[in-house]
Amino acid sequence: MIKRTLTLKMLRGISYTAKIRLRQWIWILWAMKKKLFGLVFTFLFLARVCLFFWFVSLPPEGASLLCSFGKGRLGNQMSSLATMYSFSRKYGMRPFVTEDQFHQLNYYFESEKLGLSLIEKDLPQYHVNILGFKISRIWWELPWNSIDNVASNFNYSEIAKPHFHKGKAIDIGNYPNEIRFYKDFLPELKEKFTLKERFVEKAERKLRDELLKRKIVSSNVTWVGIHNRRGDYGQHLKALYNLSLLSADYFNRAMKYFSSHFSNVIFVVVTDDMEWAESNLNFPGMQVAFIGHNIVLQKDIKNPLATGEDIGDDLALLAACNHTILSYGTFGQWAAFLAGGEVIISTTAAHTKEGREIREGGFGWTETERRMVGKRWIWISGTDKEDKDENIESKVSDLKMNSLKNMLFLVFCQFWISGFY
């Protein structure tokens, strides 16, 4: 009891001392309020002056510069470059990439076809070398309005305004994917995104080996690529859109469509969760080839633009197919663009940023949304058919039960009325 009393007294003493010290600091700061305000104002003024003299103006009549500083993976970088390319073609602007983006894209695609312009290399007059680091003196504007609370989900309609086309450096955001702008240039973009020969050769060899394994000698085979993104994407879907990963039933229905419309179909599975695919997509009566990589390059936060052979191999494999079944994401979207043919995608994906961009680009499911040229994109329900059937059956059962109750009630009323009279 004595120790407890002493402890309480000590705590009260410490608390009292802390209160006195806090009051003293508040009084000192209040007494120096004018000096502190002057220091803050001077710092902000000097910072503004330094920034004014540091950043240089671009030639007012020169074409505006475009760049995305996003550190997304390959699908995001392809979408960024495609978006900038469409802006440059439509409005005469100049697209650039960062050094990291330059190395990533050149790792997978033929450099001569890409024709990339590198900020640090091609704009040396706007960079200063300090201690071995190239520091930009360009002020990059980010003039876009956000569509929702999803990061870098912008409305790019403002790009059509003439004052953006000259004398500006414009940051187009981290994850632009303006299909409505670049869909008209898809043939040119497919040429730019020519995969390196080593990836193409490996994909062709895998398909040939699959034919030998199945003892198929006919060249009349319809290859359908399946891209099923899973892994950590489930958390992303849940957090941003309150959506779930696609079930096996969705892929089963999509595969049945191709099996019923084409002959001798072989499905090629590419996924970041091959174990799940082998357990859930090996449907009886269908030829399914699980020849994508079993282990794929995981996203490294410290090095998000890291490259890997598996990514190039899987993209080449999907691009070598005739048709495509999609799940989510820009990687699968670009695989479908490169492959051509018909594409099946879930209506669930329409609720994501990429799904909105696909629909706005003219690949939607309604008549007003379909404005694309070439093979069609087919949207099917992303929810389980069995679940829907169960819901329908339960509704029918409820209706039958309600009808029976109403009938019994009417019989009772008639009996009661006849007895009354």
Helices and strands as residue ranges (DSSP letters): H 2-31, H 33-54, E 65-67, H 74-91, E 94-96, H 99-108, H 111-114, H 119-122, G 124-126, E 127-130, E 133-136, E 145-146, E 154-155, G 157-160, G 162-164, E 169-171, H 179-182, G 183-185, H 186-192, H 197-213, E 222-228, H 233-241, H 248-261, E 265-271, H 274-280, E 287-289, H 309-319, E 323-325, H 330-339, E 343-346, G 347-351, H 353-360, E 377-380, H 385-420
